[in-house]
């Protein structure tokens, strides 16, 4: 079982840590998510819907 990513980790750091190319994580409208956006914010947005 893998650990959950910390909520204060930024998108850019997460992409580097996991070896993903920049721009892998996207907003709902299909555009790139800002690299300084926090993972916790993305989770909160997902819970609202």
N, CA, C and O atoms as a Tinker XYZ file with bonds, in Angstrom:
   196  protein
     1  N      0.843000   -1.180000    0.000000    73     2
     2  CA     0.000000    0.000000    0.000000    64     1     3
     3  C      0.887000    1.242000    0.000000    63     2     4     5
     4  O      1.820000    1.348000    0.796000    81     3
     5  N      0.589000    2.178000   -0.898000    73     3     6
     6  CA     1.395000    3.390000   -0.971000    64     5     7
     7  C      0.829000    4.465000   -0.057000    63     6     8     9
     8  O     -0.352000    4.461000    0.291000    81     7
     9  N      1.698000    5.373000    0.315000    73     7    10
    10  CA     1.277000    6.463000    1.199000    64     9    11
    11  C      0.603000    7.563000    0.403000    63    10    12    13
    12  O      0.887000    7.762000   -0.779000    81    11
    13  N     -0.291000    8.272000    1.065000    73    11    14
    14  CA    -0.967000    9.412000    0.466000    64    13    15
    15  C      0.011000   10.581000    0.416000    63    14    16    17
    16  O      0.781000   10.785000    1.355000    81    15
    17  N     -0.014000   11.345000   -0.668000    73    15    18
    18  CA     0.867000   12.500000   -0.814000    64    17    19
    19  C      0.443000   13.599000    0.150000    63    18    20    21
    20  O     -0.748000   13.832000    0.355000    81    19
    21  N      1.424000   14.272000    0.738000    73    19    22
    22  CA     1.128000   15.361000    1.678000    64    21    23
    23  C      0.331000   16.457000    0.980000    63    22    24    25
    24  O      0.553000   16.752000   -0.194000    81    23
    25  N     -0.597000   17.053000    1.716000    73    23    26
    26  CA    -1.459000   18.073000    1.123000    64    25    27
    27  C     -0.730000   19.392000    0.890000    63    26    28    29
    28  O     -1.194000   20.207000    0.093000    81    27
    29  N      0.406000   19.628000    1.566000    73    27    30
    30  CA     1.129000   20.880000    1.349000    64    29    31
    31  C      2.202000   20.754000    0.263000    63    30    32    33
    32  O      2.991000   21.676000    0.062000    81    31
    33  N      2.232000   19.632000   -0.427000    73    31    34
    34  CA     3.150000   19.424000   -1.551000    64    33    35
    35  C      2.579000   20.157000   -2.772000    63    34    36    37
    36  O      1.370000   20.131000   -3.003000    81    35
    37  N      3.444000   20.805000   -3.545000    73    35    38
    38  CA     2.971000   21.507000   -4.740000    64    37    39
    39  C      2.926000   20.554000   -5.931000    63    38    40    41
    40  O      3.548000   19.492000   -5.924000    81    39
    41  N      2.180000   20.958000   -6.944000    73    39    42
    42  CA     2.037000   20.142000   -8.148000    64    41    43
    43  C      3.397000   19.937000   -8.820000    63    42    44    45
    44  O      3.710000   18.828000   -9.251000    81    43
    45  N      4.199000   20.987000   -8.910000    73    43    46
    46  CA     5.520000   20.882000   -9.538000    64    45    47
    47  C      6.422000   19.902000   -8.819000    63    46    48    49
    48  O      7.104000   19.101000   -9.458000    81    47
    49  N      6.435000   19.955000   -7.495000    73    47    50
    50  CA     7.249000   19.036000   -6.700000    64    49    51
    51  C      6.749000   17.609000   -6.860000    63    50    52    53
    52  O      7.548000   16.679000   -6.969000    81    51
    53  N      5.444000   17.430000   -6.873000    73    51    54
    54  CA     4.868000   16.093000   -7.025000    64    53    55
    55  C      5.241000   15.490000   -8.376000    63    54    56    57
    56  O      5.604000   14.317000   -8.456000    81    55
    57  N      5.151000   16.292000   -9.440000    73    55    58
    58  CA     5.501000   15.794000  -10.769000    64    57    59
    59  C      6.977000   15.391000  -10.830000    63    58    60    61
    60  O      7.314000   14.361000  -11.414000    81    59
    61  N      7.857000   16.197000  -10.230000    73    59    62
    62  CA     9.286000   15.854000  -10.211000    64    61    63
    63  C      9.536000   14.583000   -9.412000    63    62    64    65
    64  O     10.272000   13.697000   -9.846000    81    63
    65  N      8.908000   14.503000   -8.223000    73    63    66
    66  CA     9.124000   13.369000   -7.325000    64    65    67
    67  C      8.674000   12.058000   -7.964000    63    66    68    69
    68  O      9.336000   11.032000   -7.810000    81    67
    69  N      7.565000   12.090000   -8.670000    73    67    70
    70  CA     7.014000   10.881000   -9.280000    64    69    71
    71  C      7.568000   10.618000  -10.677000    63    70    72    73
    72  O      7.238000    9.601000  -11.288000    81    71
    73  N      8.404000   11.516000  -11.191000    73    71    74
    74  CA     8.993000   11.325000  -12.516000    64    73    75
    75  C      8.025000   11.583000  -13.654000    63    74    76    77
    76  O      8.175000   11.029000  -14.743000    81    75
    77  N      7.027000   12.428000  -13.405000    73    75    78
    78  CA     6.034000   12.753000  -14.426000    64    77    79
    79  C      6.487000   13.970000  -15.220000    63    78    80    81
    80  O      7.142000   14.853000  -14.666000    81    79
    81  N      6.152000   14.037000  -16.511000    73    79    82
    82  CA     6.515000   15.231000  -17.277000    64    81    83
    83  C      5.700000   16.438000  -16.812000    63    82    84    85
    84  O      4.562000   16.279000  -16.370000    81    83
    85  N      6.267000   17.642000  -16.908000    73    83    86
    86  CA     5.515000   18.842000  -16.509000    64    85    87
    87  C      4.218000   18.963000  -17.307000    63    86    88    89
    88  O      4.197000   18.715000  -18.512000    81    87
    89  N      3.147000   19.343000  -16.631000    73    87    90
    90  CA     1.853000   19.495000  -17.290000    64    89    91
    91  C      0.998000   18.242000  -17.253000    63    90    92    93
    92  O     -0.060000   18.201000  -17.882000    81    91
    93  N      1.430000   17.226000  -16.535000    73    91    94
    94  CA     0.665000   15.976000  -16.450000    64    93    95
    95  C     -0.636000   16.187000  -15.686000    63    94    96    97
    96  O     -1.685000   15.682000  -16.088000    81    95
    97  N     -0.571000   16.928000  -14.592000    73    95    98
    98  CA    -1.764000   17.185000  -13.782000    64    97    99
    99  C     -2.506000   18.364000  -14.399000    63    98   100   101
   100  O     -1.931000   19.431000  -14.615000    81    99
   101  N     -3.784000   18.157000  -14.677000    73    99   102
   102  CA    -4.573000   19.153000  -15.392000    64   101   103
   103  C     -5.794000   19.581000  -14.584000    63   102   104   105
   104  O     -6.267000   18.860000  -13.706000    81   103
   105  N     -6.291000   20.779000  -14.907000    73   103   106
   106  CA    -7.538000   21.265000  -14.321000    64   105   107
   107  C     -8.710000   20.552000  -14.987000    63   106   108   109
   108  O     -8.526000   19.830000  -15.967000    81   107
   109  N     -9.912000   20.754000  -14.457000    73   107   110
   110  CA   -11.100000   20.115000  -15.027000    64   109   111
   111  C    -11.355000   20.547000  -16.464000    63   110   112   113
   112  O    -11.892000   19.777000  -17.260000    81   111
   113  N    -10.970000   21.785000  -16.801000    73   111   114
   114  CA   -11.208000   22.283000  -18.154000    64   113   115
   115  C    -10.138000   21.834000  -19.148000    63   114   116   117
   116  O    -10.201000   22.195000  -20.323000    81   115
   117  N     -9.158000   21.052000  -18.696000    73   115   118
   118  CA    -8.147000   20.506000  -19.592000    64   117   119
   119  C     -6.844000   21.274000  -19.642000    63   118   120   121
   120  O     -5.878000   20.808000  -20.247000    81   119
   121  N     -6.795000   22.445000  -19.019000    73   119   122
   122  CA    -5.559000   23.229000  -19.016000    64   121   123
   123  C     -4.617000   22.717000  -17.936000    63   122   124   125
   124  O     -5.041000   22.064000  -16.982000    81   123
   125  N     -3.316000   23.026000  -18.101000    73   123   126
   126  CA    -2.318000   22.640000  -17.101000    64   125   127
   127  C     -2.647000   23.286000  -15.765000    63   126   128   129
   128  O     -3.103000   24.428000  -15.715000    81   127
   129  N     -2.417000   22.559000  -14.692000    73   127   130
   130  CA    -2.540000   23.119000  -13.348000    64   129   131
   131  C     -1.265000   23.879000  -13.031000    63   130   132   133
   132  O     -0.175000   23.439000  -13.397000    81   131
   133  N     -1.387000   25.007000  -12.360000    73   131   134
   134  CA    -0.197000   25.779000  -11.979000    64   133   135
   135  C      0.715000   24.920000  -11.121000    63   134   136   137
   136  O      0.249000   24.141000  -10.290000    81   135
   137  N      2.020000   25.067000  -11.328000    73   135   138
   138  CA     2.968000   24.217000  -10.602000    64   137   139
   139  C      3.069000   24.589000   -9.129000    63   138   140   141
   140  O      3.550000   23.788000   -8.328000    81   139
   141  N      2.622000   25.796000   -8.751000    73   139   142
   142  CA     2.690000   26.184000   -7.339000    64   141   143
   143  C      1.377000   25.915000   -6.591000    63   142   144   145
   144  O      1.238000   26.295000   -5.428000    81   143
   145  N      0.427000   25.269000   -7.245000    73   143   146
   146  CA    -0.831000   24.908000   -6.592000    64   145   147
   147  C     -0.593000   23.702000   -5.694000    63   146   148   149
   148  O      0.153000   22.790000   -6.051000    81   147
   149  N     -1.225000   23.701000   -4.536000    73   147   150
   150  CA    -1.001000   22.623000   -3.569000    64   149   151
   151  C     -1.953000   21.454000   -3.816000    63   150   152   153
   152  O     -3.078000   21.632000   -4.284000    81   151
   153  N     -1.480000   20.273000   -3.494000    73   151   154
   154  CA    -2.270000   19.051000   -3.666000    64   153   155
   155  C     -3.543000   19.110000   -2.819000    63   154   156   157
   156  O     -4.590000   18.621000   -3.244000    81   155
   157  N     -3.461000   19.700000   -1.632000    73   155   158
   158  CA    -4.625000   19.831000   -0.758000    64   157   159
   159  C     -5.738000   20.643000   -1.398000    63   158   160   161
   160  O     -6.916000   20.339000   -1.211000    81   159
   161  N     -5.376000   21.670000   -2.149000    73   159   162
   162  CA    -6.366000   22.499000   -2.842000    64   161   163
   163  C     -7.079000   21.686000   -3.915000    63   162   164   165
   164  O     -8.291000   21.804000   -4.090000    81   163
   165  N     -6.327000   20.869000   -4.625000    73   163   166
   166  CA    -6.923000   20.028000   -5.668000    64   165   167
   167  C     -7.897000   19.034000   -5.041000    63   166   168   169
   168  O     -8.967000   18.779000   -5.593000    81   167
   169  N     -7.528000   18.472000   -3.890000    73   167   170
   170  CA    -8.423000   17.535000   -3.197000    64   169   171
   171  C     -9.712000   18.227000   -2.769000    63   170   172   173
   172  O    -10.797000   17.663000   -2.914000    81   171
   173  N     -9.598000   19.462000   -2.236000    73   171   174
   174  CA   -10.787000   20.206000   -1.805000    64   173   175
   175  C    -11.707000   20.480000   -2.987000    63   174   176   177
   176  O    -12.927000   20.368000   -2.864000    81   175
   177  N    -11.126000   20.840000   -4.138000    73   175   178
   178  CA   -11.935000   21.096000   -5.329000    64   177   179
   179  C    -12.670000   19.828000   -5.760000    63   178   180   181
   180  O    -13.818000   19.893000   -6.199000    81   179
   181  N    -12.018000   18.689000   -5.637000    73   179   182
   182  CA   -12.647000   17.415000   -5.998000    64   181   183
   183  C    -13.776000   17.038000   -5.059000    63   182   184   185
   184  O    -14.756000   16.424000   -5.482000    81   183
   185  N    -13.649000   17.399000   -3.786000    73   183   186
   186  CA   -14.696000   17.092000   -2.812000    64   185   187
   187  C    -15.943000   17.933000   -3.024000    63   186   188   189
   188  O    -17.047000   17.491000   -2.706000    81   187
   189  N    -15.784000   19.144000   -3.558000    73   187   190
   190  CA   -16.927000   20.033000   -3.783000    64   189   191
   191  C    -17.866000   19.470000   -4.837000    63   190   192   193
   192  O    -19.082000   19.629000   -4.733000    81   191
   193  N    -17.326000   18.826000   -5.830000    73   191   194
   194  CA   -18.140000   18.354000   -6.964000    64   193   195
   195  C    -18.910000   17.104000   -6.624000    63   194   196
   196  O    -19.640000   16.581000   -7.465000    81   195
